[in-house]
Amino acid sequence: MNTKSILLVEDNPSDAALAKRAFDRNKLLNPIIHVEDGQEALDFLFAGGQYAHRDMEDLPALILLDLKLPLVDGLEVLRRVRENPITRRTLVVILTTSKEEQDVAASYDLGVNSYIRKPVDFNQFVEAIKQLGVYWLLLNETPPSVK
C-alpha cells in the first residue's frame, strides 16, 4: 500500500524537529515532507519552482500548516489551497502558537479542517500529534479526489 505523505509547513526548525520526533514516537508511517515557508508550500502543492517535476495530483494526505510564515503566510496558503479545484478537498490542519481569535475565525472562514494550538510541553505535543494522526490519518473518511 502506498502511504500518502504529510506536508509540514513550518518555518521554526525546532518546532519542525519536534513535530517529526512526535510522529516518529507515535510510529506514524506517513512520510513527512517539510517546507519552511508559504511560497515553498505553494510550489510543492502546485508543482512550481523546485517542485516543477512533481505530479500535482499526488497530494499529501494532510497538510499541517503554521500561520506565521515567511514569504506567504499560512492564511494565504490556505486560501489558495481551497480555491484550486485539485487541492480544495485536501485536509488542512492549522498547527500554530497563535491564540488570536481573528486567526481562528479566518482559518475556519477559509475552510480549514481543524485548528490546533501547539502545546509547549513535549509530552503534550507528542500526545496531540498522536491524536491528530489517529483521527485524520486513520479514522477520518477522506473526501474523494477531484478529477
C-alpha positions as CSV (number, residue, x, y, z in Angstrom):
1,M,0.0,0.0,0.0
2,N,1.3,3.4,-0.9
3,T,1.3,5.6,2.2
4,K,0.4,9.2,1.5
5,S,2.7,11.9,2.7
6,I,2.1,14.7,5.3
7,L,3.2,18.2,4.3
8,L,4.6,20.0,7.3
9,V,4.7,23.8,6.6
10,E,6.8,25.1,9.5
11,D,9.5,27.8,9.5
12,N,10.8,27.2,13.0
13,P,13.4,24.4,12.8
14,S,12.9,23.5,16.5
15,D,9.1,23.1,16.0
16,A,9.6,21.1,12.8
17,A,12.1,18.8,14.6
18,L,9.7,18.4,17.5
19,A,6.8,17.5,15.1
20,K,8.9,14.9,13.3
21,R,10.0,13.4,16.6
22,A,6.4,13.3,17.8
23,F,5.4,11.5,14.6
24,D,8.3,9.0,15.0
25,R,7.5,8.4,18.6
26,N,3.9,7.6,17.6
27,K,5.0,5.3,14.8
28,L,3.1,7.2,12.2
29,L,4.4,5.8,8.9
30,N,3.4,8.6,6.5
31,P,6.5,10.3,5.0
32,I,6.9,13.8,6.2
33,I,7.7,16.5,3.6
34,H,8.9,19.6,5.4
35,V,8.9,23.0,3.8
36,E,9.9,26.2,5.6
37,D,7.8,28.9,4.1
38,G,4.4,29.6,2.5
39,Q,5.9,30.0,-1.0
40,E,7.7,26.7,-0.8
41,A,4.4,25.1,0.3
42,L,2.6,26.5,-2.7
43,D,5.4,25.4,-5.0
44,F,5.1,21.9,-3.7
45,L,1.4,21.7,-3.9
46,F,1.1,23.3,-7.3
47,A,4.3,21.7,-8.8
48,G,6.2,25.0,-9.2
49,G,9.7,26.2,-8.6
50,Q,12.0,23.4,-7.4
51,Y,9.0,21.0,-7.4
52,A,8.1,21.5,-11.1
53,H,8.8,17.8,-11.7
54,R,6.3,16.7,-9.1
55,D,2.9,15.2,-10.1
56,M,0.5,17.8,-8.8
57,E,-2.3,15.2,-8.4
58,D,-0.1,13.2,-5.9
59,L,-1.4,15.3,-3.0
60,P,-0.4,14.8,0.7
61,A,-2.9,13.1,2.9
62,L,-2.7,16.0,5.3
63,I,-1.2,19.5,5.4
64,L,0.0,20.7,8.8
65,L,0.2,24.4,8.3
66,D,1.7,27.1,10.6
67,L,0.2,30.6,10.2
68,K,3.1,32.8,10.8
69,L,5.3,32.0,7.8
70,P,7.9,34.0,5.7
71,L,7.1,35.0,2.1
72,V,3.5,33.8,2.1
73,D,1.5,33.5,5.3
74,G,-0.5,30.4,6.3
75,L,-3.9,32.0,5.7
76,E,-2.9,32.9,2.1
77,V,-1.6,29.3,1.6
78,L,-5.0,28.0,2.9
79,R,-6.9,30.4,0.7
80,R,-5.0,29.2,-2.4
81,V,-5.4,25.5,-1.5
82,R,-9.2,26.0,-1.1
83,E,-9.7,28.0,-4.3
84,N,-8.0,25.4,-6.5
85,P,-10.2,22.5,-7.7
86,I,-7.5,19.9,-7.4
87,T,-6.4,20.8,-3.9
88,R,-9.6,22.1,-2.3
89,R,-10.5,18.8,-0.6
90,T,-7.0,18.3,0.8
91,L,-7.1,18.0,4.6
92,V,-5.6,21.1,6.2
93,V,-4.9,21.4,9.9
94,I,-3.5,24.6,11.3
95,L,-0.8,23.9,13.8
96,T,0.3,27.1,15.3
97,T,1.2,29.0,18.5
98,S,-1.3,31.8,17.6
99,K,-4.1,32.3,20.2
100,E,-5.5,35.3,18.2
101,E,-9.3,34.9,17.8
102,Q,-9.1,36.5,14.4
103,D,-6.7,33.8,13.2
104,V,-9.0,31.1,14.4
105,A,-12.0,32.8,12.7
106,A,-10.2,33.5,9.5
107,S,-8.9,29.9,9.3
108,Y,-12.4,28.5,9.6
109,D,-13.8,31.1,7.2
110,L,-11.2,29.9,4.6
111,G,-12.2,26.2,5.2
112,V,-9.6,24.7,7.5
113,N,-10.4,21.3,8.8
114,S,-9.1,21.8,12.2
115,Y,-7.2,24.5,14.3
116,I,-4.7,23.2,16.9
117,R,-2.5,25.3,19.2
118,K,0.9,23.8,19.6
119,P,1.3,22.6,23.2
120,V,4.5,23.9,24.8
121,D,5.2,20.7,26.8
122,F,6.9,18.0,24.7
123,N,4.8,15.2,26.1
124,Q,1.6,17.1,25.5
125,F,2.8,17.8,21.9
126,V,3.5,14.1,21.3
127,E,0.0,13.3,22.6
128,A,-1.5,16.0,20.3
129,I,0.3,14.6,17.3
130,K,-0.8,11.0,18.2
131,Q,-4.4,12.1,18.4
132,L,-4.1,14.1,15.2
133,G,-2.6,11.1,13.4
134,V,-5.1,8.7,14.7
135,Y,-8.0,10.9,13.8
136,W,-7.0,12.5,10.5
137,L,-5.0,9.6,9.0
138,L,-6.8,6.5,10.3
139,L,-10.4,7.3,11.5
140,N,-11.4,10.1,9.3
141,E,-13.1,9.3,6.0
142,T,-11.3,11.4,3.4
143,P,-13.2,13.0,0.5
144,P,-12.8,11.5,-3.0
145,S,-10.1,13.1,-5.2
146,V,-11.2,15.7,-7.6
147,K,-10.8,14.5,-11.2
